Amino acid sequence: MTDHHPAALPDGYELVPLTVADHRDVLELDTTTFPSPVEVDELVDLPFPLTWERALGVVREHADDDAAPVDGARPVRRELVAMHASYPFSRFPVPGSTAPVAGLTWVGVHPGHRRRGILSAMIDTHLARCRERGEPVSALFAAEAAIYGRFGYGKAADDVRLTVPRGAALRDVPGAERHTVRIERADRARHGALVADLHARAGADPTGQGAGVNRPGWAARETPELDAMFWDDAKVWRKDREPTRIAIVELDGEPRGYARFHRKLSWDVTGPRGPVSAGEVVALDAAAARALWGVLTDLDLTHEVTPFMLPVDDVVTSLLVDPRSASPRLADNLWVRVVHVAAALAARRYAADVDVVLHVTDARLPDNAGHWRLRASAFGEATVERTEDAADLSLDVRELGAAYLGGTSLAALGAAGLVTAHSAGALARASAAFGWPVAPVCSWVF
């Protein structure tokens, strides 16, 4: 095991729970840490996504030089200089199952207080609280890709970004012509339940074949705060785009998919042009997806559709007759940190029979380090236990997190020198088992 003492805050700094009373200070810190043209006064009355009991701040007390002295001394000011929070995903999709996952978020350190170990102290606190709450996995979206690897997070999923030209040729799918699509102003009261239901069903059966294969990472907006933020359509976010629309694809009156989008109209000498900025584009099967994309790529006064994040194996990537025309590009999606090796590995399912001993290193959580025997039959429950047996594979917890959702190949990590095999064939067998039939992705940023 590796000895590791959780990072301590520097002298003069204190970790404190945040409450709704800190709302404005949190917004001030966030718009300073992540430069924003939006004034706090424009944000303070908008829906706020955090669950306050999972938010922690770092404060520094110092003399307030702007205040008048009292009895010859300056009043003490309490300044919020850093914070982090997490979302409670109680049923986060992992391969073949779900697990409690902490969605790390709103991590920020004021630029005047960087390089003092504050971030390290916050991450160590977050990991300790994950263990206390029984959350064996933490996941996040990384603002900067170089930051979180040193804390044991591995890039576990990618998404594909497309710019689909209007009128792009799509391959035919039998039954698509039987679907209809209606377009309405998006409204939480009217469409919230429909979107939540279709999103959950699409993630539970992304192949549309009833094969019992889910899409790892396909998180639901579980808290009321997250759901309210998702549906917020404040003009400050839209800027010069129209209010959010929703296209709903139906078969004989039954909803089979949806897409939320904004349009922006502009004119040039050749006539009207305008991008269609789509958020989630979700369908229950290929025919519904074909009908939905057929409408999105043929809206009047537009010239392109830019969906925000799609799975790398999304249906449209196969339906495009000329995939180059959509300028596909990959972006990192979810980063995963295994917080409790045994619980995390036992929570998911495996695509092939596996019996392997993993030698795991973990510089921040020594309890994770050591030899672990993983046994599972294909798509069945797994058992994980400590063992003194010789290791078949050696890897750091960062690589274990990268492979955890089935989107990063252990064999590829081995080829990069990041996983070491100690027995013949072990890497190929484990890579096949850790893989998953569909690509992991989260369809929205938390």
Residue, then its C-alpha position, 0 to 999 in steps of 0.5 A: m500500500t502507498d502511504h498518503h496523508p490527505a492534503a491539508l489547507p494552508d494556514g489561515y484557510e478553513l473548509v466550511p459547509l455552504t448554504v443558501a445564504d452563500h448563494r451570491d458569494v458562490l456566484e461571485l466566485d464562480t464568475t471569477t474562477f470561470p470568466s463570465p460576461v454575465e453579471v451576478d445580478e442577472l444570475v441570482d434569481l435564475p434556477f441554481p443546480l447545486t444541492w446545498e448539503r453537498a457543497l463545501g467552501v474554503v474561506r479566509e478571514h482577514a481584516d476588512d480594509d474597506a470598513a471603518p475601524v471599530d475600537g481601533a481595529r478593522p472588522v474581520r471579513r470572511e472571504l469565499v476563495a474556493m469551493h466544490a460540490s457534487y451531485p447525488f446520482s443514486r442510479f448512475p448507469v454503469p455497464g449492465s447496472t447502476a451504482p451510486v456515483a458522486g458527480l463532482t462539480w463547481v470546483g474552483v479556486h479564486p485566481g488570487h489563491r492558486r498554487r497553495g494546495i487548496l485544490s488538493a485538499m478539496i479533492d481529498t475531502h471529496l473522495a473521503r466524503c464519497r466513501e462515507r456516503g457509500e459512493p464507490v465512484s466519482a465522475l466529472f466533466a473536466a474544464e481542463a483535461a490536464i487537471y484531474g488525472r493526477f487525482g486518479y480520474g481517467k478519461a472514460a468516455d468521449d462524445v462526437r460533435l457534428t456540424v450536419p449541413r442542411g439537406a445532408a443525405l441520410r440512408d433510409v430506415p424501414g418504417a421511418e416514413r410512418h413517423t410524424v414529428r411535431i415542433e413546439r415551444a419547449d416547456r417543462a410543465r408540458h414536456g418534462a415527464l415525456v423527456a425524462d421517460l424517453h431519456a431513461r428508455a433510450g439509455a436502458d435500451p440504446t440498440g432498440q432491440g431489447a437486448g438488455v444492454n444499457r448505455p453507461g454514463w447516461a445519467a438522469r437529472e435526478t434532483p429537482e435543482l438539476d431538472a429545473m436548470f435543464w429546463d431554464d430558458a433564460k435569455v441570458w443563456r440564449k443570447d441572440r437565439e430563439p426560445t428553446r423548441i422541442a421536436i417530438v417524433e411519434l408513431d401512431g401517436e406514441p412519442r418515440g424520441y425528441a430533440r431540443f434546439h434553438r435556431k438563429l436567423s441571419w442573412d447574407v447576399t445569398g439569402p437566409r442562413g441560420p444554425v440549428s443548435a441542438g441539445e439532446v437528440v434522443a430516439l428509441d430506435a433507428a426508424a424514429a431517429r431517421a425521422l427526427w434527423g430528417v426534420l432537423t436537417d430540413l428546417d427552413l431558413t437554416h444551413e446546418v445542425t450542430p448537436f452538442m454531444l452525441p455518443v460516438d456510436d450514435v445512429v446518425t453517424s451510420l445514417l449519414v451517406d457522407p459522414r465527412s460532410a458533418s466534420p466529426r470531431l471527438a471531445d472528452n466526455l466523462w472522467v471517472r475516479v474509482v473510489h472503492v475498488a471492490a464495490a465499484l468493480a462488483a457494481r458493473r457487469y462484464a461482456a465476457d467471462v473473466d477471472v483476473v487478478l489486478h494489481v492496483t496502485d492508488a497514491r491518494l486512497p491507500d485502501n484501494a492499493g493491492h491485489w484484487r481478484l475479479r470473477a464474473s460470468a458474461f453479463g452476470e454478477a461479479t465478485v471482487e476480493r483481496t488476494e495474495d495471488a500473483a497479479d495478471l495485470s498491473l495498473d493505476v487507479r487512473e487507468l481503472g477509471a478510464a476502463y470502468l465504463g467500457g469505453t476505453s480499451l484495457a488493451a489500448l492502455g496496455a499498448a500505451g504502456l499504462v497497463t502491464a500484463h504478467s501472464a499470457g493472454a490476460l490483457a486480451r481476456a480482461s479487455a474483452a470483459f471490460g468492454w461494452p457493446v455500446a459506447p458510454v456517454c453522458s448526454w448533458v454536462f453536469 
